[in-house]
């Protein structure tokens, strides 16, 4: 569906255009480079981070290392929780990666992938 915001975001991300997708107040997904490596970032602003969320995310990331392989978790300079993943070689995997990132952050309710 061409008007689906998530699909438009993913298409912009693949094309290299500026891309961001607001999911909820203080929560967005955007294109973000790590050094010279392009990637996808789920950003949860400091005011939107739930109590204990960072600890739970880190525990899940390491307890389920294979399920969340490629996801890097950190706090940025504004103390936002960031989950970053490098752009995959196959752009068809972007939707699945975004769903994994939301799962890692325990934000399943915000996961509304197209065609599901």
Order of alpha helices (4+ residues) and beta strands (2+ residues): alpha-beta-beta-beta-alpha-beta-beta-alpha
